[in-house]
Amino acid sequence: MINRRSFVSACGAALAAGPGFAQRGPRFDIVIRNGELRDPSTSLRRKADLGIADGKIAAIEDGIPAGQGRDEIDASGLYVTPGLVDLHTHIYHSATGLGIEADPIAARSGVTTWVDAGSFGHDQTPGFRRFIVNSSQVRIFGYVYLYPSSRNPDIDPVKYVATVAKRTGEAVEKNRDILIGIKMQVGSNMNGRYSYDFLKIARQVCDEFRIPLMAHISFAPPETEQVMALMRAGDVVTHCYNGHSLGIVDSGGKLKPGVQEARDRGVLFDIGHGLGSFNFPAAKKALAAGFVCDTISTDIYGLNVNGPVYDMPTTMTKMLHLGMSFDDVLLRSTANPARIIGRVPGLGTIAVGAPADIAILALEDGQFTLVDSQRNQEVARQRIAARVTICRGRRVVHPA
């Protein structure tokens, strides 16, 4: 039986002692102390402590009292940023030849949201959800690849792609929580003389189902202007700084016809580094022409994870080296790609109530050799390095 007099007495003592009396144990799951909060999407630049509870950012304060976090991280001299968002990866591991597992790379790279850009077709979507999305510590989304998986010489490739196009659109429609749109590889090296035909089919199905298109560009034909004419607002052109014939700048450094017009109507341009698609000279020409990418991504997979890509901070470092500011690099690695995904409110930002997806980053001084896809080398004097990765309010750890 509860002793009423003792209970009333205890309540009175708690009220007299102030609101802190009733707080027993930590308020937060994680407290990050002494770091500089940086969120370029809101111009946030503030030295403060950040408290995380129940998977959300619960507090941003000048000083959170000691002992208030079950896990406390000292971020002195470091940057506390939104978790990095990699818009172009290949992480359908153990089922496709190139796919890598996201979590081990995420733990060391600060990437809390990964987008698989077309490692799988419409009929592999259930496996993508069950074995990749649902089993990962980090957030995972995807573009479905529209491709001629049949190699039967008796089947016309264009007719085949046309027959699977509707099913591909339906797969996106039924899985909109994890699928963004359709990915198509455009270039003679990828789909030969059928590449432009496949792109036109992709355009039709994306219009029918009102979903975005991501277009890989590499080698002509088709020509850049033809590709740009088929891109719509919200679509993504990936590999925008490649040095190939289906690029966005000509040999003289001028933007090719249709590129600026595509940007003006809302088409977005992504780096998608990859094994062959990021070229220092091409990037320098595009930047000199005033054409700055909208998003920074790795196109990471099994053949480039050990170089030249390595991870997202390395790709970000290359753009920092080419003259972009730290905040400009962050914006294109957090809020900008998060808006393209458009599935999680507050993703890519730091604010009370936003998802507790956090990267703790360092800017290191020194001499760092950077290598592009054609093995051109540059020496940078600063590099971005990740120290801690937090997703959904928990540290991302390397799987045992």
Summary of the structure (lengths in Angstrom):
residues: 400
radius of gyration: 23.6
end to end distance: 48.9
largest distance: 89.4
contacts: 1448
relative contact order: 0.16
helix: 30%
strand: 28%
